[in-house]
Amino acid sequence: MQKILVSRCLLGHAVRYDGGAHGPFDLLRRWQTEGRVVALCPEVAGGLPTPRPAAEIPSGQGAQVLDGRLPVLTIEGEDVTAAFVAGAEQALALVRQHGIRLALLKARSPSCGNRENYDGSFGGVKVAGEGVTAAALRRAGVRVFSEEELAAAEAALRELEALWEGPGGAPL
């Protein structure tokens, strides 16, 4: 059975920067019941508290954070790059431990955003980009989806399982 890395906030856990949560979503509840979900909040795993000041990446490019070219800064100007990178490293460790090929992460998060992110101005401006953890996962070959792409994530899971399992669900 394929495991899926899921942002804890999407499971209803109050770990967002503002102490809030999203979800849970019916699909994620089903995946939890099936034993597929490996839950992680990279920011909390990296050592940040809940609640915490909002953080953004200048230009919204998590890959550049991983490459040491950009910081992750809070609205107060504090550099929290090390915590974001540590959280991404913990996500990669879970990927290796569980053989994870898919992730469902929070859209537009500086850790988890997979298609767009905020530009670092704290003015609500969105740009094409991804969060630090999403970038690290992509580099490791993990397909990253957001809660706005639940149907696509479910289809990708079915596709993966069709490739990895034979008749009757037996591993090939």
C-alpha positions as CSV (number, residue, x, y, z in Angstrom):
1,M,0.0,0.0,0.0
2,Q,1.3,3.4,-1.0
3,K,1.8,5.9,1.8
4,I,1.2,9.7,1.3
5,L,2.9,12.5,3.1
6,V,0.2,15.0,4.2
7,S,0.4,18.4,5.8
8,R,-0.9,18.1,9.3
9,C,-3.0,21.3,9.0
10,L,-5.0,19.6,6.2
11,L,-5.9,16.9,8.7
12,G,-7.5,19.4,11.0
13,H,-4.4,19.7,13.3
14,A,-4.0,23.3,14.6
15,V,-0.4,23.8,13.5
16,R,-0.7,26.7,11.0
17,Y,1.3,29.8,11.8
18,D,-1.9,31.5,13.2
19,G,-2.8,28.4,15.3
20,G,-5.5,27.4,12.8
21,A,-6.1,24.3,10.6
22,H,-7.7,23.3,7.3
23,G,-9.7,20.2,6.6
24,P,-10.1,17.5,7.4
25,F,-11.2,16.5,3.9
26,D,-13.2,13.4,3.2
27,L,-10.5,11.9,1.0
28,L,-7.9,12.4,3.6
29,R,-10.1,10.8,6.3
30,R,-10.4,7.8,4.0
31,W,-6.7,7.7,3.4
32,Q,-6.1,7.8,7.2
33,T,-8.6,5.0,7.7
34,E,-6.7,3.0,5.1
35,G,-3.4,3.6,6.9
36,R,-1.8,5.6,4.1
37,V,-1.2,9.0,5.7
38,V,2.1,10.0,7.1
39,A,1.4,13.4,8.7
40,L,3.9,16.3,9.0
41,C,4.0,20.0,9.6
42,P,7.5,20.9,8.3
43,E,7.5,24.2,10.2
44,V,6.7,22.6,13.6
45,A,9.0,19.7,12.8
46,G,11.8,22.2,12.1
47,G,11.3,23.7,15.6
48,L,8.9,26.6,15.1
49,P,6.1,27.2,17.6
50,T,2.4,27.4,17.1
51,P,1.3,30.1,16.8
52,R,4.2,31.9,15.1
53,P,4.8,35.0,13.0
54,A,3.8,34.7,9.4
55,A,6.8,33.9,7.1
56,E,7.4,34.4,3.4
57,I,10.2,33.8,0.9
58,P,11.3,36.8,-1.1
59,S,10.1,36.0,-4.7
60,G,8.4,32.8,-3.4
61,Q,11.1,30.4,-4.6
62,G,11.7,27.5,-2.1
63,A,14.4,25.9,-4.3
64,Q,16.5,29.0,-3.9
65,V,16.2,28.7,-0.2
66,L,17.5,25.1,-0.4
67,D,20.4,26.4,-2.5
68,G,21.3,29.0,0.1
69,R,20.4,31.9,-2.2
70,L,17.3,33.2,-0.4
71,P,16.1,33.4,3.2
72,V,12.7,32.7,4.8
73,L,11.8,35.8,6.8
74,T,9.0,36.5,9.2
75,I,6.8,39.5,9.0
76,E,9.0,40.9,11.8
77,G,12.2,40.4,9.8
78,E,13.5,37.3,11.6
79,D,15.4,34.8,9.5
80,V,13.8,31.4,10.0
81,T,15.5,29.7,7.1
82,A,17.2,27.0,9.3
83,A,13.8,25.8,10.7
84,F,12.3,25.6,7.2
85,V,15.2,23.6,5.9
86,A,15.2,21.3,8.9
87,G,11.5,20.6,8.4
88,A,12.2,19.8,4.7
89,E,14.9,17.4,5.8
90,Q,12.5,15.7,8.1
91,A,10.0,15.4,5.3
92,L,12.7,13.7,3.1
93,A,13.6,11.3,6.0
94,L,9.9,10.2,6.1
95,V,9.8,9.8,2.3
96,R,12.8,7.5,2.5
97,Q,11.5,5.6,5.6
98,H,8.1,4.9,4.1
99,G,8.9,4.8,0.3
100,I,6.6,7.8,-0.3
101,R,6.1,8.9,-3.9
102,L,3.2,11.4,-3.4
103,A,2.6,14.3,-1.1
104,L,-0.5,16.4,-0.4
105,L,0.6,19.7,1.0
106,K,-1.0,23.1,2.0
107,A,-1.3,25.5,-1.0
108,R,0.7,28.7,-0.9
109,S,2.6,27.9,2.3
110,P,6.2,28.9,2.4
111,S,7.0,25.3,3.3
112,C,4.3,23.4,1.4
113,G,3.0,25.5,-1.5
114,N,3.4,23.5,-4.7
115,R,2.4,25.9,-7.5
116,E,2.3,29.4,-6.1
117,N,3.6,31.3,-3.1
118,Y,3.5,34.7,-1.6
119,D,6.2,37.1,-2.8
120,G,7.8,38.1,0.5
121,S,6.1,41.5,0.7
122,F,3.5,40.3,3.2
123,G,1.0,42.1,1.0
124,G,-0.9,39.1,-0.3
125,V,0.9,39.1,-3.7
126,K,1.0,35.7,-5.2
127,V,3.7,34.5,-7.6
128,A,4.5,31.2,-9.3
129,G,6.8,29.3,-7.0
130,E,6.9,26.6,-4.3
131,G,7.7,26.2,-0.7
132,V,10.9,24.9,0.8
133,T,9.6,21.4,1.6
134,A,7.7,21.1,-1.7
135,A,10.9,22.0,-3.6
136,A,12.9,19.4,-1.6
137,L,10.3,16.7,-2.2
138,R,10.2,17.4,-6.0
139,R,13.9,17.2,-6.1
140,A,13.6,13.7,-4.5
141,G,11.1,12.6,-7.2
142,V,7.9,13.0,-5.1
143,R,4.8,14.3,-6.8
144,V,3.4,17.2,-4.8
145,F,-0.2,18.1,-4.8
146,S,-2.2,20.7,-2.8
147,E,-5.7,20.4,-1.2
148,E,-6.9,22.2,-4.3
149,E,-5.9,19.2,-6.4
150,L,-7.5,16.3,-4.4
151,A,-8.9,14.6,-7.5
152,A,-5.5,14.7,-9.3
153,A,-3.8,13.3,-6.1
154,E,-6.3,10.5,-5.9
155,A,-5.8,9.7,-9.6
156,A,-2.0,9.7,-9.2
157,L,-2.3,7.3,-6.2
158,R,-4.4,4.9,-8.3
159,E,-1.9,5.1,-11.1
160,L,1.0,4.4,-8.8
161,E,-0.7,1.4,-7.2
162,A,-1.6,0.0,-10.7
163,L,2.2,0.2,-11.5
164,W,3.3,-1.4,-8.2
165,E,0.7,-4.0,-7.7
166,G,-0.4,-7.1,-9.6
167,P,-3.7,-8.9,-9.7
168,G,-5.5,-8.8,-6.4
169,G,-3.3,-6.1,-5.0
170,A,-0.3,-8.3,-4.6
171,P,3.1,-6.5,-4.9
172,L,4.8,-7.1,-8.2
